Amino acid sequence: METTPTDAELLEGSVSDPSLFAVVYERHGVPVRRYVARRVGVADGDDLAAEVFARAFRARGKFRPEYSSALPWLMGVANNVIADHRRVERHRLATLEQLASDASQQVASRDADLTLETVRALRGLPASHRDALLLLVWGELSRDEVAAALGVPIGTVNSRIARARKRLASDLALTRRASSTDLRVVGDSNA
C-alpha cells in the first residue's frame, strides 16, 4: 500500500527531483492564488501568485516543516511578495476608495461588502495588523497557520487580529455616527 507523501517530503525530494514540486503546486495553488488575488486584485493576482511559487521553488531547500501542510509557509512567501508589491496594493485601495466615493454606494466587486468606509478603515490599519487579519479572513488560514505564515508567535497573531478588529469596529462606528449626524443636519435644514 502506497502512502501519499507529505508536503515536507515532496519539498525535500524536489531538491533532487524538481518535478515533485508540481505536486505541492497542485495541492496549494488555488488557495494561494485566491489569497493573493483578493489582496492585490485579479489583474495582478496571477502574476504575483506565480512569483510566490517561483520564490518557493528557489527556497524549497530551506523549508522547515512545522505543520503537515506547506500552506502556511507558502502563505508566508505570499505575504512577502505582497509586501514587495505593497505600493500597488495601496494604489488599488485608493482606487477602490475613489470608486466608492464617486458611486457613494458599495463597490461593485466580488467583495460586495467592501464599502468606502471599510476600505478606508482597512487602509488605516497598521500593515502588520492588516496582514494578520486578511490572512485569517481572505486567506482562510487558522490562527496557527497565520502565525506560521507571518513567522510570529500565535500570541502576536491573536493580539494583531484583536487590535485590527477593535480598530475596524471603532472606525466604522465613528463613520456611521458621523454619517447619521450629517443626515440629521441635512434633514433638519430642509424642514
Backbone as a printed PyTorch tensor [residue, N CA C, xyz], in Angstrom:
tensor([[[  0.8380,  -1.1730,   0.0000],
         [  0.0000,   0.0000,   0.0000],
         [  0.8890,   1.2450,   0.0000]],

        [[  0.6570,   2.1050,  -0.9490],
         [  1.4840,   3.2990,  -1.1000],
         [  0.8550,   4.4690,  -0.3440]],

        [[  1.6490,   5.1810,   0.4360],
         [  1.1440,   6.3330,   1.1740],
         [  1.4050,   7.6060,   0.3770]],

        [[  0.5690,   8.5690,   0.5880],
         [  0.7200,   9.8620,  -0.0690],
         [  1.8320,  10.6350,   0.6240]],

        [[  2.7940,  11.1400,  -0.1390],
         [  3.8920,  11.8810,   0.5060],
         [  3.3990,  13.2070,   1.0940]],

        [[  3.9930,  13.5860,   2.1980],
         [  3.6570,  14.8720,   2.8140],
         [  4.2810,  15.9980,   2.0040]],

        [[  3.8390,  17.2000,   2.2770],
         [  4.4330,  18.3640,   1.6080],
         [  5.9260,  18.4490,   1.9150]],

        [[  6.2790,  18.1860,   3.1610],
         [  7.6970,  18.2500,   3.5530],
         [  8.5220,  17.2490,   2.7510]],

        [[  7.9940,  16.0300,   2.5820],
         [  8.7070,  15.0240,   1.7990],
         [  8.8350,  15.4490,   0.3390]],

        [[  7.7670,  16.0310,  -0.1910],
         [  7.8020,  16.4910,  -1.5810],
         [  8.8190,  17.6120,  -1.7620]],

        [[  8.8070,  18.5750,  -0.8420],
         [  9.7450,  19.6880,  -0.9560],
         [ 11.1860,  19.2080,  -0.8160]],

        [[ 11.4090,  18.3150,   0.1290],
         [ 12.7550,  17.7660,   0.3030],
         [ 13.1910,  16.9970,  -0.9510]],

        [[ 12.2880,  16.1820,  -1.4720],
         [ 12.6010,  15.4020,  -2.6620],
         [ 12.7650,  16.2580,  -3.9100]],

        [[ 12.0880,  17.4090,  -3.9340],
         [ 12.1470,  18.2750,  -5.1200],
         [ 13.5100,  18.9380,  -5.2940]],

        [[ 14.3310,  18.9060,  -4.2520],
         [ 15.6880,  19.4560,  -4.3740],
         [ 16.4720,  18.6440,  -5.4040]],

        [[ 16.2930,  17.3270,  -5.3850],
         [ 16.9890,  16.4860,  -6.3680],
         [ 16.1060,  16.1360,  -7.5680]],

        [[ 14.7730,  16.1730,  -7.3790],
         [ 13.8320,  15.8930,  -8.4750],
         [ 12.8230,  17.0400,  -8.5350]],

        [[ 13.1550,  18.1330,  -9.2410],
         [ 12.3090,  19.3230,  -9.2650],
         [ 10.8570,  19.0740,  -9.6870]],

        [[ 10.6020,  17.9980, -10.4080],
         [  9.2260,  17.7230, -10.8520],
         [  8.2860,  17.4480,  -9.6740]],

        [[  8.8140,  17.0460,  -8.5190],
         [  7.9770,  16.8090,  -7.3360],
         [  7.3280,  18.0800,  -6.8110]],

        [[  7.9420,  19.2250,  -7.1180],
         [  7.3720,  20.5000,  -6.6630],
         [  5.9970,  20.7320,  -7.2860]],

        [[  5.7540,  20.1560,  -8.4420],
         [  4.4630,  20.3140,  -9.1190],
         [  3.3140,  19.8020,  -8.2510]],

        [[  3.5570,  18.7640,  -7.4550],
         [  2.5110,  18.2340,  -6.5830],
         [  2.1690,  19.2520,  -5.4880]],

        [[  3.1680,  19.9250,  -4.9590],
         [  2.9250,  20.9740,  -3.9570],
         [  2.1010,  22.0880,  -4.5910]],

        [[  2.4500,  22.4390,  -5.8180],
         [  1.6900,  23.4690,  -6.5410],
         [  0.2410,  23.0200,  -6.7450]],

        [[  0.0410,  21.7790,  -7.1610],
         [ -1.3150,  21.2690,  -7.3850],
         [ -2.1370,  21.2870,  -6.0960]],

        [[ -1.5000,  20.9990,  -4.9740],
         [ -2.2050,  20.9710,  -3.6860],
         [ -2.5830,  22.3710,  -3.2090]],

        [[ -1.7120,  23.3280,  -3.4320],
         [ -1.9010,  24.6280,  -2.7830],
         [ -2.0170,  25.8200,  -3.7290]],

        [[ -1.9710,  25.5650,  -5.0180],
         [ -2.0220,  26.6630,  -5.9800],
         [ -3.2850,  27.4960,  -5.8800]],

        [[ -4.4320,  26.8420,  -5.7610],
         [ -5.7090,  27.5710,  -5.7370],
         [ -5.8320,  28.4780,  -4.5110]],

        [[ -5.6090,  27.9770,  -3.2810],
         [ -5.7560,  28.8920,  -2.1490],
         [ -4.7320,  30.0320,  -2.1610]],

        [[ -3.5290,  29.7730,  -2.6330],
         [ -2.5260,  30.8420,  -2.7130],
         [ -2.9610,  31.8750,  -3.7450]],

        [[ -3.3870,  31.4240,  -4.9280],
         [ -3.8370,  32.3610,  -5.9620],
         [ -5.0350,  33.1670,  -5.4750]],

        [[ -5.9750,  32.5050,  -4.8090],
         [ -7.1750,  33.1870,  -4.3100],
         [ -6.7870,  34.2630,  -3.2900]],

        [[ -5.9080,  33.9200,  -2.3580],
         [ -5.4800,  34.8870,  -1.3390],
         [ -4.7690,  36.0800,  -1.9780]],

        [[ -3.8280,  35.8100,  -2.8550],
         [ -3.0720,  36.8940,  -3.4900],
         [ -4.0020,  37.7760,  -4.3100]],

        [[ -4.9120,  37.1710,  -5.0610],
         [ -5.8420,  37.9500,  -5.8890],
         [ -6.7410,  38.8360,  -5.0390]],

        [[ -7.1550,  38.3440,  -3.8910],
         [ -8.0050,  39.1580,  -3.0190],
         [ -7.2240,  40.3140,  -2.4090]],

        [[ -5.9360,  40.1430,  -2.2410],
         [ -5.1170,  41.2060,  -1.6600],
         [ -4.7460,  42.2760,  -2.6860]],

        [[ -4.4330,  41.8640,  -3.9220],
         [ -3.8980,  42.8320,  -4.8960],
         [ -4.7680,  42.9990,  -6.1300]],

        [[ -5.8220,  42.2120,  -6.2600],
         [ -6.6860,  42.2930,  -7.4240],
         [ -6.3940,  41.1710,  -8.3970]],

        [[ -7.4000,  40.8170,  -9.1690],
         [ -7.2910,  39.6980, -10.0960],
         [ -6.2410,  39.9730, -11.1670]],

        [[ -6.1880,  41.2040, -11.6530],
         [ -5.2590,  41.5430, -12.7370],
         [ -3.8110,  41.2320, -12.3630]],

        [[ -3.4130,  41.5690, -11.1550],
         [ -2.0410,  41.3170, -10.7040],
         [ -1.9090,  40.0030,  -9.9470]],

        [[ -3.0280,  39.4320,  -9.5260],
         [ -3.0020,  38.2410,  -8.6800],
         [ -2.3080,  37.0510,  -9.2890]],

        [[ -2.5930,  36.7650, -10.5530],
         [ -1.9660,  35.5980, -11.1850],
         [ -0.4550,  35.7660, -11.2920]],

        [[ -0.0200,  36.9750, -11.6720],
         [  1.4240,  37.2210, -11.7810],
         [  2.1100,  37.0840, -10.4270]],

        [[  1.5030,  37.6700,  -9.3960],
         [  2.1170,  37.6000,  -8.0700],
         [  2.0470,  36.1880,  -7.4940]],

        [[  0.9690,  35.4580,  -7.7620],
         [  0.8890,  34.0700,  -7.2960],
         [  1.9780,  33.2390,  -7.9740]],

        [[  2.2220,  33.5070,  -9.2490],
         [  3.3110,  32.8140,  -9.9420],
         [  4.6490,  33.1510,  -9.2880]],

        [[  4.8050,  34.4030,  -8.8770],
         [  6.0320,  34.8160,  -8.1900],
         [  6.1610,  34.1000,  -6.8400]],

        [[  5.0320,  33.8860,  -6.1560],
         [  5.0630,  33.1560,  -4.8830],
         [  5.6680,  31.7680,  -5.1020]],

        [[  5.1880,  31.0710,  -6.1220],
         [  5.6750,  29.7110,  -6.3580],
         [  7.0950,  29.7030,  -6.9240]],

        [[  7.4460,  30.7330,  -7.6700],
         [  8.8350,  30.8180,  -8.1550],
         [  9.7850,  31.0050,  -6.9690]],

        [[  9.4230,  31.8870,  -6.0340],
         [ 10.2620,  32.0860,  -4.8480],
         [ 10.3010,  30.8300,  -3.9890]],

        [[  9.1280,  30.2040,  -3.8220],
         [  9.0680,  28.9780,  -3.0140],
         [  9.9260,  27.8820,  -3.6440]],

        [[  9.8940,  27.7940,  -4.9580],
         [ 10.7100,  26.7950,  -5.6460],
         [ 12.1900,  27.0460,  -5.3840]],

        [[ 12.5950,  28.3160,  -5.4910],
         [ 14.0110,  28.6500,  -5.2530],
         [ 14.4050,  28.3900,  -3.7970]],

        [[ 13.4670,  28.5370,  -2.8760],
         [ 13.7650,  28.3890,  -1.4380],
         [ 13.3660,  27.0210,  -0.8920]],

        [[ 12.9570,  26.0950,  -1.7450],
         [ 12.4260,  24.8120,  -1.2730],
         [ 13.4050,  24.0330,  -0.4110]],

        [[ 14.6840,  24.2040,  -0.6250],
         [ 15.6850,  23.5130,   0.1830],
         [ 15.7720,  24.0480,   1.6030]],

        [[ 15.2320,  25.2380,   1.8260],
         [ 15.2630,  25.8660,   3.1560],
         [ 13.9880,  25.6020,   3.9610]],

        [[ 13.0060,  24.9420,   3.3460],
         [ 11.7370,  24.6770,   4.0180],
         [ 11.9600,  23.8410,   5.2750]],

        [[ 11.3590,  24.2960,   6.3820],
         [ 11.4190,  23.5680,   7.6450],
         [  9.9930,  23.1960,   8.0380]],

        [[  9.6760,  21.9170,   8.0420],
         [  8.2890,  21.5140,   8.3030],
         [  7.8820,  21.7470,   9.7580]],

        [[  6.9250,  22.6460,   9.9380],
         [  6.3450,  22.8660,  11.2630],
         [  4.9380,  22.2820,  11.3100]],

        [[  4.3270,  22.1520,  10.1410],
         [  2.9800,  21.6160,  10.0060],
         [  3.0050,  20.5300,   8.9420]],

        [[  1.9630,  19.7370,   8.8840],
         [  1.9110,  18.6920,   7.8600],
         [  1.7130,  19.2980,   6.4750]],

        [[  1.1870,  20.5110,   6.4410],
         [  0.9260,  21.2030,   5.1830],
         [  1.9600,  22.3070,   4.9640]],

        [[  2.3260,  22.5180,   3.7140],
         [  3.2290,  23.6180,   3.3760],
         [  2.4650,  24.9170,   3.1650]],

        [[  1.1300,  24.8940,   3.2720],
         [  0.3370,  26.0870,   3.0050],
         [  0.7210,  27.2800,   3.8800]],

        [[  0.9190,  27.1230,   5.1800],
         [  1.3290,  28.2920,   5.9640],
         [  2.6540,  28.8940,   5.4700]],

        [[  3.5920,  28.0600,   5.1170],
         [  4.8650,  28.5460,   4.5810],
         [  4.6440,  29.2810,   3.2690]],

        [[  3.8240,  28.7050,   2.3930],
         [  3.5300,  29.3490,   1.1120],
         [  2.8090,  30.6780,   1.3180]],

        [[  1.9150,  30.7250,   2.2960],
         [  1.2210,  31.9900,   2.5800],
         [  2.2000,  33.0230,   3.1370]],

        [[  3.2070,  32.5750,   3.8790],
         [  4.2510,  33.4940,   4.3320],
         [  5.0350,  34.0400,   3.1570]],

        [[  5.3560,  33.1800,   2.2040],
         [  6.0280,  33.6370,   0.9860],
         [  5.1220,  34.6200,   0.2530]],

        [[  3.8220,  34.2950,   0.1950],
         [  2.8550,  35.1870,  -0.4610],
         [  2.8360,  36.5510,   0.2120]],

        [[  2.8590,  36.5460,   1.5260],
         [  2.8560,  37.8290,   2.2420],
         [  4.1040,  38.6430,   1.9240]],

        [[  5.2420,  37.9810,   1.7730],
         [  6.4640,  38.6930,   1.4020],
         [  6.3620,  39.2650,  -0.0080]],

        [[  5.7940,  38.5040,  -0.9300],
         [  5.5940,  39.0020,  -2.2940],
         [  4.6440,  40.2060,  -2.2650]],

        [[  3.5950,  40.0810,  -1.4760],
         [  2.6290,  41.1780,  -1.3680],
         [  3.2870,  42.4040,  -0.7380]],

        [[  4.1160,  42.1940,   0.2640],
         [  4.8210,  43.3240,   0.8930],
         [  5.6900,  44.0390,  -0.1340]],

        [[  6.3480,  43.2710,  -1.0030],
         [  7.1550,  43.8740,  -2.0580],
         [  6.2790,  44.6360,  -3.0410]],

        [[  5.0460,  44.2300,  -3.1380],
         [  4.1080,  44.8310,  -4.0840],
         [  3.1280,  45.7990,  -3.3930]],

        [[  3.4490,  46.1580,  -2.1630],
         [  2.5380,  46.9640,  -1.3360],
         [  2.1540,  48.3050,  -1.9780]],

        [[  3.0450,  48.8850,  -2.7140],
         [  2.7330,  50.1520,  -3.3730],
         [  1.5270,  49.9680,  -4.2980]],

        [[  1.4660,  48.8480,  -4.9930],
         [  0.3400,  48.5770,  -5.8850],
         [ -0.9280,  48.3450,  -5.0650]],

        [[ -0.7980,  47.6520,  -3.9150],
         [ -1.9550,  47.4410,  -3.0510],
         [ -2.5050,  48.7780,  -2.5600]],

        [[ -1.6210,  49.6740,  -2.1350],
         [ -2.0800,  50.9930,  -1.6740],
         [ -2.7910,  51.7250,  -2.8070]],

        [[ -2.2620,  51.6150,  -4.0170],
         [ -2.8950,  52.2580,  -5.1710],
         [ -4.2800,  51.6520,  -5.4150]],

        [[ -4.3930,  50.3330,  -5.3150],
         [ -5.6840,  49.6710,  -5.5280],
         [ -6.6940,  50.1180,  -4.4830]],

        [[ -6.2790,  50.1670,  -3.2140],
         [ -7.2040,  50.6080,  -2.1680],
         [ -7.6240,  52.0620,  -2.3740]],

        [[ -6.6890,  52.9020,  -2.8110],
         [ -7.0370,  54.2960,  -3.1050],
         [ -8.0260,  54.3680,  -4.2620]],

        [[ -7.8400,  53.5240,  -5.2590],
         [ -8.7630,  53.4850,  -6.3940],
         [-10.1330,  53.0040,  -5.9550]],

        [[-10.1750,  51.9450,  -5.1350],
         [-11.4570,  51.4770,  -4.6100],
         [-12.1520,  52.5680,  -3.8050]],

        [[-11.3670,  53.2870,  -3.0220],
         [-11.9310,  54.3790,  -2.2350],
         [-12.5360,  55.4290,  -3.1520]],

        [[-11.8280,  55.7730,  -4.2200],
         [-12.3330,  56.7740,  -5.1630],
         [-13.5990,  56.2720,  -5.8530]],

        [[-13.5910,  55.0060,  -6.2810],
         [-14.7810,  54.4400,  -6.9320],
         [-15.9740,  54.4480,  -5.9800]],

        [[-15.7250,  54.0380,  -4.7450],
         [-16.8020,  54.0060,  -3.7680],
         [-17.3020,  55.4080,  -3.4720]],

        [[-16.3950,  56.3630,  -3.4170],
         [-16.7660,  57.7510,  -3.1630],
         [-17.5820,  58.3030,  -4.3250]],

        [[-17.1400,  58.0520,  -5.5470],
         [-17.8530,  58.5340,  -6.7280],
         [-19.2430,  57.9350,  -6.8230]],

        [[-19.3460,  56.6520,  -6.5190],
         [-20.6240,  55.9620,  -6.6290],
         [-21.4850,  56.1760,  -5.3930]],

        [[-20.8550,  56.5970,  -4.3060],
         [-21.4940,  56.7660,  -2.9880],
         [-22.3690,  55.5730,  -2.6170]],

        [[-21.8650,  54.4010,  -2.9520],
         [-22.5070,  53.1590,  -2.5660],
         [-21.4620,  52.0660,  -2.5380]],

        [[-21.8870,  50.8410,  -2.3550],
         [-20.9300,  49.7380,  -2.2610],
         [-20.1750,  49.5730,  -3.5650]],

        [[-18.9110,  49.1670,  -3.4170],
         [-18.0720,  48.9080,  -4.5730],
         [-18.6030,  47.6630,  -5.2620]],

        [[-18.8130,  47.7660,  -6.5710],
         [-19.3030,  46.6190,  -7.3380],
         [-18.1260,  45.6870,  -7.6040]],

        [[-18.0290,  44.6470,  -6.8290],
         [-16.9420,  43.6910,  -6.9790],
         [-17.3480,  42.3770,  -6.3480]],

        [[-16.4390,  41.4190,  -6.4010],
         [-16.6880,  40.1310,  -5.7690],
         [-16.8170,  40.3140,  -4.2620]],

        [[-16.1700,  41.3310,  -3.7310],
         [-16.2390,  41.6180,  -2.3010],
         [-17.3440,  42.6470,  -2.0750]],

        [[-18.5970,  42.2240,  -2.2230],
         [-19.7340,  43.1390,  -2.2030],
         [-19.8480,  43.9060,  -0.8930]],

        [[-19.2930,  43.3930,   0.1920],
         [-19.3870,  44.0810,   1.4690],
         [-18.2310,  45.0720,   1.6730]],

        [[-17.4530,  45.3090,   0.6440],
         [-16.3170,  46.2110,   0.7290],
         [-16.7930,  47.6270,   0.4000]],

        [[-17.2800,  48.3400,   1.4110],
         [-17.7840,  49.6870,   1.2300],
         [-16.6340,  50.6920,   1.3180]],

        [[-16.9420,  51.9200,   0.9680],
         [-15.9630,  53.0030,   1.0820],
         [-15.4220,  53.0670,   2.5060]],

        [[-16.3060,  52.9600,   3.4770],
         [-15.8840,  53.0410,   4.8770],
         [-14.9670,  51.8790,   5.2500]],

        [[-15.2900,  50.6870,   4.7500],
         [-14.4640,  49.5150,   5.0500],
         [-13.0830,  49.6590,   4.4290]],

        [[-13.0340,  50.1260,   3.1730],
         [-11.7450,  50.3290,   2.5020],
         [-10.9100,  51.3310,   3.2810]],

        [[-11.5250,  52.4340,   3.6720],
         [-10.7870,  53.4450,   4.4400],
         [-10.2920,  52.8780,   5.7580]],

        [[-11.1300,  52.0970,   6.4270],
         [-10.7300,  51.5100,   7.7070],
         [ -9.5780,  50.5220,   7.5170]],

        [[ -9.6390,  49.7040,   6.4650],
         [ -8.5370,  48.7730,   6.1850],
         [ -7.2480,  49.5300,   5.8900]],

        [[ -7.3560,  50.6120,   5.1300],
         [ -6.1560,  51.4010,   4.8150],
         [ -5.5530,  52.0100,   6.0730]],

        [[ -6.3840,  52.2810,   7.0660],
         [ -5.8980,  52.9030,   8.2920],
         [ -5.2180,  51.9530,   9.2580]],

        [[ -5.3480,  50.6570,   9.0190],
         [ -4.7160,  49.6840,   9.9180],
         [ -3.2090,  49.6250,   9.6790]],

        [[ -2.4330,  49.3750,  10.7300],
         [ -1.0090,  49.0950,  10.5150],
         [ -0.8790,  47.8640,   9.6100]],

        [[  0.1180,  47.8480,   8.7550],
         [  0.2970,  46.7600,   7.7930],
         [  0.3510,  45.3960,   8.4820]],

        [[  1.0220,  45.3000,   9.6210],
         [  1.1380,  44.0010,  10.3000],
         [ -0.2210,  43.5120,  10.7990]],

        [[ -1.0740,  44.4230,  11.2350],
         [ -2.4110,  44.0460,  11.6960],
         [ -3.2840,  43.6630,  10.5080]],

        [[ -3.1870,  44.4510,   9.4240],
         [ -3.9520,  44.1610,   8.2140],
         [ -3.5470,  42.7970,   7.6460]],

        [[ -2.2370,  42.5030,   7.6160],
         [ -1.7590,  41.2130,   7.1070],
         [ -2.3480,  40.0590,   7.9090]],

        [[ -2.2950,  40.1410,   9.2190],
         [ -2.8100,  39.0570,  10.0620],
         [ -4.3040,  38.8650,   9.8450]],

        [[ -5.0490,  39.9550,   9.8260],
         [ -6.4970,  39.8740,   9.6550],
         [ -6.8640,  39.3180,   8.2860]],

        [[ -6.2060,  39.7880,   7.2360],
         [ -6.5520,  39.3450,   5.8880],
         [ -6.1030,  37.9100,   5.6160]],

        [[ -5.0040,  37.4600,   6.2330],
         [ -4.6370,  36.0460,   6.1200],
         [ -5.7080,  35.1660,   6.7610]],

        [[ -6.2680,  35.6210,   7.8690],
         [ -7.3180,  34.8760,   8.5530],
         [ -8.6090,  34.8880,   7.7430]],

        [[ -9.0180,  36.0670,   7.2800],
         [-10.3180,  36.2110,   6.6270],
         [-10.2610,  35.8550,   5.1480]],

        [[ -9.4020,  36.5110,   4.3910],
         [ -9.3340,  36.2530,   2.9460],
         [ -8.4810,  35.0310,   2.6290]],

        [[ -7.4350,  34.8120,   3.3890],
         [ -6.5630,  33.6610,   3.1520],
         [ -7.1230,  32.3760,   3.7090]],

        [[ -8.1300,  32.4960,   4.5930],
         [ -8.8120,  31.3590,   5.1950],
         [ -7.8620,  30.4160,   5.9260]],

        [[ -6.8580,  31.0100,   6.5900],
         [ -5.9360,  30.2270,   7.4090],
         [ -6.4280,  30.2070,   8.8450]],

        [[ -6.0160,  29.1800,   9.5850],
         [ -6.2710,  29.1660,  11.0240],
         [ -5.3010,  30.1610,  11.6660]],

        [[ -5.5280,  30.4780,  12.9080],
         [ -4.6300,  31.4030,  13.6030],
         [ -3.2170,  30.8240,  13.7080]],

        [[ -3.1050,  29.5260,  13.9290],
         [ -1.7870,  28.8840,  13.9620],
         [ -1.0900,  29.0150,  12.6130]],

        [[ -1.8460,  28.8350,  11.5470],
         [ -1.2700,  28.9450,  10.2120],
         [ -0.8850,  30.3930,   9.8820]],

        [[ -1.6770,  31.3510,  10.3670],
         [ -1.3190,  32.7660,  10.1940],
         [  0.0170,  33.0350,  10.8880]],

        [[  0.1700,  32.4920,  12.0850],
         [  1.4270,  32.6710,  12.8250],
         [  2.6020,  32.1150,  12.0280]],

        [[  2.4190,  30.9410,  11.4450],
         [  3.4880,  30.3390,  10.6440],
         [  3.7590,  31.1680,   9.3930]],

        [[  2.6940,  31.6540,   8.7520],
         [  2.8540,  32.4460,   7.5280],
         [  3.6090,  33.7420,   7.7950]],

        [[  3.3430,  34.3480,   8.9450],
         [  3.9910,  35.6170,   9.2770],
         [  5.3020,  35.4360,  10.0270]],

        [[  5.5530,  34.2160,  10.5020],
         [  6.7760,  33.9580,  11.2470],
         [  6.7950,  34.6210,  12.6130]],

        [[  5.6090,  34.6790,  13.2420],
         [  5.4960,  35.2840,  14.5720],
         [  4.7570,  34.3170,  15.4960]],

        [[  4.8680,  34.5010,  16.8070],
         [  4.1540,  33.6280,  17.7470],
         [  2.6360,  33.8010,  17.6340]],

        [[  1.9040,  32.7630,  18.0240],
         [  0.4460,  32.7850,  17.9740],
         [ -0.1250,  33.9250,  18.8120]],

        [[  0.5050,  34.2270,  19.9320],
         [  0.0360,  35.3340,  20.7720],
         [  0.1000,  36.6640,  20.0370]],

        [[  1.1260,  36.8500,  19.2440],
         [  1.2560,  38.0690,  18.4430],
         [  0.1400,  38.1360,  17.4130]],

        [[ -0.1540,  37.0020,  16.7810],
         [ -1.2480,  36.9520,  15.8020],
         [ -2.5670,  37.2930,  16.4730]],

        [[ -2.8450,  36.6580,  17.6110],
         [ -4.0930,  36.9290,  18.3270],
         [ -4.2080,  38.3960,  18.6870]],

        [[ -3.1060,  38.9750,  19.1430],
         [ -3.1010,  40.3880,  19.5030],
         [ -3.3550,  41.2790,  18.2840]],

        [[ -2.6680,  40.9940,  17.1870],
         [ -2.8430,  41.8010,  15.9760],
         [ -4.2720,  41.7180,  15.4460]],

        [[ -4.8360,  40.5130,  15.4370],
         [ -6.2030,  40.3450,  14.9360],
         [ -7.1940,  41.0540,  15.8470]],

        [[ -7.0170,  40.9020,  17.1490],
         [ -7.9160,  41.5700,  18.0960],
         [ -7.8320,  43.0900,  17.9430]],

        [[ -6.6200,  43.6120,  17.8320],
         [ -6.4580,  45.0600,  17.6660],
         [ -7.0340,  45.5410,  16.3360]],

        [[ -6.8260,  44.7430,  15.2690],
         [ -7.3610,  45.1150,  13.9550],
         [ -8.8800,  45.1490,  13.9980]],

        [[ -9.4840,  44.1320,  14.5840],
         [-10.9520,  44.0920,  14.6640],
         [-11.4940,  45.2250,  15.5160]],

        [[-10.8320,  45.4890,  16.6250],
         [-11.2810,  46.5660,  17.5110],
         [-11.1990,  47.9150,  16.7940]],

        [[-10.0790,  48.1430,  16.1050],
         [ -9.9160,  49.4130,  15.4090],
         [-10.9000,  49.5400,  14.2450]],

        [[-11.1080,  48.4440,  13.4940],
         [-12.0890,  48.4770,  12.4050],
         [-13.4750,  48.7920,  12.9440]],

        [[-13.8680,  48.1090,  14.0050],
         [-15.1890,  48.3420,  14.5920],
         [-15.3220,  49.7840,  15.0600]],

        [[-14.2960,  50.2920,  15.7140],
         [-14.3120,  51.6680,  16.2010],
         [-14.3850,  52.6630,  15.0490]],

        [[-13.5320,  52.4710,  14.0380],
         [-13.5160,  53.3840,  12.8950],
         [-14.8400,  53.3560,  12.1440]],

        [[-15.3980,  52.1610,  11.9500],
         [-16.6690,  52.0470,  11.2280],
         [-17.8200,  52.6330,  12.0460]],

        [[-17.8100,  52.4230,  13.3540],
         [-18.8520,  53.0030,  14.2050],
         [-18.7670,  54.5250,  14.1820]],

        [[-17.5650,  55.0580,  14.2430],
         [-17.3740,  56.5090,  14.1870],
         [-17.8650,  57.0670,  12.8540]],

        [[-17.5570,  56.3720,  11.7840],
         [-18.0040,  56.7960,  10.4570],
         [-19.5210,  56.7740,  10.3660]],

        [[-20.1310,  55.7180,  10.8840],
         [-21.5980,  55.6260,  10.8390],
         [-22.2540,  56.7130,  11.6790]],

        [[-21.6770,  57.0060,  12.8500],
         [-22.2290,  58.0800,  13.6870],
         [-22.1210,  59.4190,  12.9670]],

        [[-20.9820,  59.6550,  12.3440],
         [-20.7910,  60.9080,  11.6150],
         [-21.7690,  61.0000,  10.4520]],

        [[-22.0030,  59.8910,   9.7580],
         [-22.9380,  59.8820,   8.6320],
         [-24.3630,  60.1390,   9.1030]],

        [[-24.7600,  59.5330,  10.2160],
         [-26.1260,  59.7430,  10.7000],
         [-26.2960,  61.1720,  11.2030]],

        [[-25.2570,  61.7690,  11.7790],
         [-25.3170,  63.1690,  12.1950],
         [-25.4510,  64.0630,  10.9710]],

        [[-24.6810,  63.7820,   9.9140],
         [-24.7730,  64.5570,   8.6790],
         [-26.1690,  64.4750,   8.0900]],

        [[-26.7770,  63.2810,   8.1250],
         [-28.1200,  63.1110,   7.5780],
         [-29.1480,  63.8800,   8.3890]],

        [[-28.9970,  63.8820,   9.7190],
         [-29.9420,  64.6390,  10.5660],
         [-29.8130,  66.1210,  10.2910]],

        [[-28.5900,  66.6150,  10.1560],
         [-28.3850,  68.0410,   9.9110],
         [-28.9870,  68.4170,   8.5670]],

        [[-28.7460,  67.6080,   7.5450],
         [-29.3170,  67.8720,   6.2160],
         [-30.8310,  67.8050,   6.2960]],

        [[-31.3680,  66.8020,   6.9860],
         [-32.8210,  66.6560,   7.1100],
         [-33.4170,  67.8310,   7.8600]],

        [[-32.7560,  68.3300,   8.9100],
         [-33.2660,  69.4550,   9.6830],
         [-33.2460,  70.7430,   8.8750]],

        [[-32.2130,  70.9400,   8.0560],
         [-32.0870,  72.1910,   7.3150],
         [-33.0850,  72.2580,   6.1710]],

        [[-33.6110,  71.1290,   5.7290],
         [-34.5840,  71.1190,   4.6430],
         [-36.0110,  71.2270,   5.1540]],

        [[-36.2130,  71.2310,   6.4640],
         [-37.5550,  71.2500,   7.0300],
         [-38.1720,  72.6180,   6.9690]]])
